[in-house]
Amino acid sequence: MKFYLKDYNRGEAIRIIREWTNLTQREFGEKIGKSKRTIEQYEAGDVNYGIDVLYTIGKEFKIDIIFEKSKRK
């Protein structure tokens, strides 16, 4: 699966990937080494995550997460 990060806001991206994996927030968090609360905060947009989290998600679920530089000036 390829996931184009630019098509989603930060919290929405995590939620969509989690729902695609058909896991609860707790199960998803356990797979990537985060708590259920942290996943909730990511999905709500209350806490930002770094590239390391996306790398872990991509590796764990065999997803190519595509980053593209914005074309905005």
N, C-alpha and C positions, 0 to 999 in steps of 0.2 A: 504494500500500500504506500502511496505517496500522499503526503499531507503538506499543503502549501500554507505555511504559517501566515503569510500576508493576507489571506482571505478571511481571517478571524481575529477578534480581539483576544487579548491574553487569556482571560478566564474562560472564554468560550472555547478556545483551542483545547485546553485541558479537558473540559467537560465532554467535548465531542469525541476526543480520542478515548476517554474513559468509557463513554457509552458505546463506542464502536467495539471495545474489548468485552463489553457485556459484564463489567465488574462493578461492584459497589464502590463507594468512595474508600471504605476501609480496605477492601481487597486490592484495589488499585494502588493505594498508598503502601500496602505491604509489599507489593511487587517492585516498587521503586524506592523503598526505604524511607517513606514519609508517613506521617500519622494521618488519620482520617480528618482531623481538624485542619491540618495543613492543606490537604486536597480541597476541603471546603473553602478555605481562604483563597486558594489559587482560583477556583472556579468562580467565586464571588468577585474576584478582582481586588480583594483586600490586601493580598500579599503578592508581590512580583516574584517570579522564579527566573533562574538564570539558564544559560545555555546548557549547563551541566545537567539540569533536570530534564531538558528536552533530549539531550544525548542519552540519558539513562532510559527514558521512555522509548525512544527510537530503537535502542539496542534490545531492551526487554521484549518489545512487541513486534520487532522486525518491521518498523515503519521508517520510511525515508521522510524525514522532516526537512522540507525545503525552505531555506531562508533566501530572501531576495532583498536587495537594497531598494528602498523606496525611491520612486522617480520624482517625488515632490521636491521642490526647490526651497 
